[in-house]
Amino acid sequence: MTIDDNEVPYLYQAVENLIDTTNPKVARILDRALSGSEITIDEGEILFGTDSVGLLALMATADVLRRRVNGDTVTYVVNRNINFTNVCIKHCGFCAFSRDHREEEGYLLPLNEIIRRAQEAWDLGATEICVQAGLPPKMEGSLYIDLTREIKKAIPQMHIHGFSPEEVLYGSIRSKSTVIDYLQGLKEAGIGSLPGTSAEILVQEVRDKISPGRITVEQWQNVILTAHELGIPTTSTIMFGHVETHRERATHLDKIREIQKVHYGITEFVPLSFVHSEAPMWQQNLVEGIQPGATGLDVVKMHAVSRIMLNNFVDNIQCSWVKEGPKLAQMLLAAGCNDVGGTLINESISTSAGAQYGQLVPPSELRHWIRDMGRVPARRSTLYKLETVYEEEPLNLEPLDIAAADPMRFGSYDQLIKLEPFRYEGQRAPSLKGPTLPELVQMDSASKGSKLV
Ligand code: SF4
């Protein structure tokens, strides 16, 4: 047993007891993890296969490792998602958000509305906007760079966390430039960081089953490493609970770890459960052996093994309230997680896939989950700089806490896909001249009574 002497004695005893009761193979791996050794793919695969007794030891080990890195602090970010179009040329089997450009539910937000959403978020205390979208056909190659520049011009201090590796690759192809030149353009325009989405499982055979034609493992790795080389940090993710095996999950974690060893540009790792109910590959049974998302047991193991395999390499493991729901997300704080993600304000990708947990969570609610687990909530920047540590709950509600009482003021995905003025009609880029959502609501209620919300 190799737990540090300074660690809480009850924790030491509890973990020791749990590890001693699990099977010797698993016990050896967990002991190695506690001594700081790197856990191999073979060992990761064994950990994913643990039973319920092993599960408790797994959780406790992940919790000790989390405690060493992050202490009692659990972080969150105040942010807003802006998914500016759902029109996409790809047909990923898990995606219920995208619309083919001919479908009548395709939308594209005018630039005015994108900036209005970012400004409103800033006014309510957000420090980040997360900008991601579908890949519209015939798009201007410079679109992502232009959007970044326009938003930064309007709100210079806002951190733009935007454009997945798939989008960066698409932008570079559409503008006939290289990935490095495109990323350099994004950097000069003011991008703050890239989301490490579009990763799903970084095993090519799995990608070929669930999303043929999507960015390849090699291309994903190239975009991420190039971003890091240029000093643009990224996050990292996995989508699990569909057709992947335990070994493929462990292989994915090893890939993230190997990428991290090159430049240490990854800020966090976020396991994301597959949301099945509206996903085309589930509804149409397109992939043999498809599962209806991860079970609760699987979700806990995914987060715990992530902490254990990424130990010493990625400091922050985030649990997603969007995918797992608030109750399970809270419990994941006892399985290696130290971050609960963001307020989001306009979550639409998981909502369109059938997730039931809403489009936003106000900061006071995030802090409540954290404090309830006996941990200390802290608001962070996108890049994990602690902004406010809340030893005590503030006396007054924050602006977003108050605004969240009426989530419809922020618009919803259901509303967006029905709004005629935001309809996608083959545009190459968002128009500067389009109306904003409040203008539309005003026009609508002046003419025929509000049908927009
Ligand atoms: S996941 Fe992204 S690339 Fe794939 S269909 Fe959906 S929006 Fe398009």
Boltz pocket constraint, residues with backbone or C-beta under 6 A from the ligand:
constraints:
  - pocket:
      binder: B
      contacts: [[A, 86], [A, 88], [A, 89], [A, 90], [A, 91], [A, 92], [A, 95], [A, 96], [A, 97], [A, 98], [A, 133], [A, 134], [A, 135], [A, 166]]
      max_distance: 6.0
